[in-house]
Amino acid sequence: MSAEITLLVNPTAGRGRGAHAAQPAASALRAAGFSVRTVLGADAGDALARLRTAVREGTGAVIAVGGDGVVSLALQALAGTLVPLGVVAVGTGNDFARAMGLPVGEPAQAGRLAAEALKEGRIREIDLGRVTGTPEQRETWYGTVLCSGFDSRVNDRGNRMRLPAGRFKYDLAILAELAAFRPFPYRITLDDGPVIETEATLVAVGNGSSYGGGMRICADAVPDDGLFDVVVVGDCSRATLLRVFPQVYKGTHLGHPKVTVHRAAKITLEAAGITAYADGEPLGPLPVTADCVPGALRLLA
């Protein structure tokens, strides 16, 4: 293994915490005897290109410093390779780190954990979701949840709003989407089974358990069992949705009669006018197909 470690840093993550978190993480790695190079990039595309170059040149590991967005970027370069990923989670959501049992908001501790894992060869192989069928026909990897329906419509609306800033913007987007709420007609294909035609509020495809900063939509998902947990929230009324949605934070919504959970290694989702998101990043409109790829990522844990 190369002694050079690559830090992939989002300096704006967590309202600037990413820039501050890089230093203690780098210090922990250097103290363990590793040399450190930092990848920033002018934008996401440039950062990914630089990261792919580092992987191709033989970096010993990649440490993603930031939130779920920078982890998502790292997955695009590391999926299917032997280069391991460490995570210094200092973003807003940090759902990937939570799902993997990694430190959140503790950059020095996370840096030490990554350094110790490298020294001891402590690697956990985890599954990733691989999405195809997007309009650009690109292959996209994700680690936590692919979402579609009410929750993705909230994301769409929130992303279009310039004000207010922060999470309050998404609270307003939820209220606006509730006012216009209706279930959506879906066509769902699990593995190579028959098409399921159903009215649903949302469909979430979980490799990890949560999204949105701790909303446990796929609470029982296990990231190394080779299967997705597919959570279908059925044709709720607005009143039922208002009762069920807060339960997502504890995962108790899974017991509601309007909620169905399937397990599958492959899923195709079709619905008109719905955008899919994975790891909080927009994929484009449905239809999309996602495969659960066992052991696609080597994680420092």
N, C-alpha and C positions, 0 to 999 in steps of 0.2 A: 504493500500500500504506500502511495506517495505520502510524504510528510507535509505536503502543501495542502491546506484546507481552504476552500472557497466560501467566503461569506457573501450571500446574496441578500442585500439590504434594501428595504423600502424605507427611506428616511422619513416619509410622511405618515407611516403607520401609527395608529393610536395617537393622532394629533401631535406627531413629532417624537413619540417615544422610540420609534425605530432607530433614529439617528443616535440617540443616547444609549440604546441597548447594545449597539454594535461594539462599543468599546469594552465593556466588561466581558462580553462573550469572546471577543478576540483575545483579551488578556488571559482568560482561562485556558484557551487553546494554546497560546504561546507558552504559558507556564508549564503545560504538559509536554512541551517540546515540538510543537507543530509550527510551521510557518503559515501565515495567513495572507490571502489576497482577497480584496473586496471587489465585488461586482455591484455597480449601481445602475448604470445605463441611463441614457437620455429619456427613455420611455420604456414601457413594458416590452415592446418588440426588440429594442436594442439590448435591454438587459437579458432577455432570453437568448438572443444570438451570442452574446458574450458568455453566458453560462454554458451554452452548448459547446462553445469552443473550449472552455475549461474542462468540461467532461471529456471531450474528445482528446485533449492533451494529457489526460490522466490524473486529474485532481483526486486526492484521497477521499474526500467527502464534500458535500455541500451543506452548509448551515444556513437555513432560511431565517432571516431576522425581520420580523414584522407580524402581519396577521395572515388570515386565510388567503388573501390575494397573492402574497409573495410565495406562500406554500404552493398554491395552484400553479404559479409560474414555474417553480422548481420541479413540480411533477412532470411538466411537459418535456423537460430535459432529462429527467432521471428514470422515468418509467421504462422498465425492461432492461435497465443497465445494472452493472454490479456496483455502481457508485452509491454509497449510502447517504441518507438525508438525516440531518439533525434540525431541530426547530427551536428557535428562541422566540417564544410567542409573546408579542407585546402589541398586538393589534386591538381592534375593537371587538371582534367576535371570538377568535381563537378556538373555533369548534374542532379543527383538526387536532390541535394539541390536547384538548380535553378528551376527545374520543380515544386518543392513544395513551392517555395517562401521563402526559408530559407537563412540566412546570408551566404555569401561566403567569405572566407579569413579573417573572424573576429571572432577568437576563443572566446574572452571574451564575445562579444555580443551574440554569439551562445550559450555559456554556461549559460548566464543569461536568455536567452529566454527559454531554456530547463528547468531551475530551476523554472521560473515563470509559465510555462505550467504545471509542476508537482504540484506546490502549488495550482494552480487554477483549476486543472482538465481539462486543455485545450487540448483535444485530437481530432485529425482529423482521421477518418477512411478512408483509401485509398485502392484502388485495387492493386493487384500484378499479374504479369504473372507467371503461373506455367507451366514449360516445362517438358514434358515426351518424351520417345522414343529415348533418347540418347543411344549411344552404351553401356554405363555402366548401363542403365535402372534406373538411379537415378532421383529423383525429384528435380528440380532446380527452385528457385524463382527469379524473377527479377522485378525491379521497373521502369526502363526507357525504353530501346529499345532492342529488339531482331533484329539483322541484319544478312543478308545473301546476297551473291553475290559479286559485285565489292568491296564494302567496307570491307567485311570480308576477301576477297582475299588480300586486302591491309594490313589488320591486320596480316594475316598469313605470308606474306612476311616480314613485319616489325619485327615480332617476331623471324624470322629466322636470321635476320641481326644482327651481333655483333657490327658493326660500321656503321655510326656514332651514338653517343648517343643522347637521347632526341627526340624532335618532328621532327627534321630534318631527322631522320631515316625514319619516315613515309611519309615525303614529297618525299624522294627518292623512297620509295615503291610505292607511287601513280604513279610516272613517269614510273616505271618499269611495273606496271600493265596496264597502259594506252598503253604502247608499245605492250603488248600482248592481248589487250582488245578484248572481244567478248561477246555478250549477251549469257545468259544461258537458256536452256530449263527447265522450271519449271512446276510442277504440284501443284496447290494450291487448298485446300479445305477450304471453309469458312463455319463455323458452320457445319451443316449436309447437305450442298448443293452439287451440282454436282462439279466434278473436273474441274478446269480451267487449261487448258494447254496453256502455253504462253511462248514467249521468253522475258526475262527480264534482265535488267542490275543489278538490286538489288530489294530485297523485305525487307522492314523494318516493324516490328510489334511493335507499340508504345503504351505503357501504359503511359509513359512520353513523352515529346516533343522532347528531344534532346539527342545527343550522341557526343562523340569526343570533348568535351569541348565547347559546344554551337552550334553545327551543328543541326539546327532545322528540322531534317528530317521528323518528324511527328508533325509538328508545331501546329496542332489543337487538339492534343491528350489531354484528360482530365483524370486525374488519379483517379477519383471517380465516373465515369459514368457507370461502369460495362462492358465497351466495349474497344477493341483495335481499334486504327487507323492503318490500313494496307496500307502502301504506296508502290505501285508497279511502279518502273521506268522501262519503256518498252524498246524495242529493239533499243536503241539509237545508232547512229554512234559515233565514237570517237569525232568528231567535236561537235556534239550536246551535248555529255556528258561534254565536256570542257566548253560549254556555260552554261549548266544547273547546274553543281555541285556547282559553287560558290554561286548560289542563295540559297543554303541550309542554309547558315548562317543567312539569314533573313526569311526563310520559304516561299519565293516567288516562289520556284520551283513547289509548289503544283498546280499552275495555268497553268503549261506547258502541251501541248497536249500529251506528252509522259508519263505523270504522272497520275496515277489513284489512288484514295483513296477509300478503302472499310472500313466498320465498322463491327466488328464481335466479338463475345464472345469466339470463338474458331477457331483455324487455324492449318492446317497441311501443312507443306512445304516439297516438295520433289524436289531434283535436284542433279545430279551426280557431285562429286568433289567439293562440296561447304561446308565450315565449317560455323556453326551458332555461333554467339557470343551474349551474353546477359549481359547488364551492363558492357560491355567491356571485359567480361571473356569468354574464349572459352567453348562451350558446346560439340563440336564434329561435325562430318559430318551429313548433312541432310540424311534421313528425321527426323523431329521433329514435335511434336504437342505441342501447347501452349494454355492454357485456361486462360481467365481473371477471377480472383477470387475476387468478390466484398468484400470490407471491410476486406481484409486479413491482413492488418497491421494497428496498432494504432500508429499514428505519433504525437509527441510533436510539436505543431505549434503555 
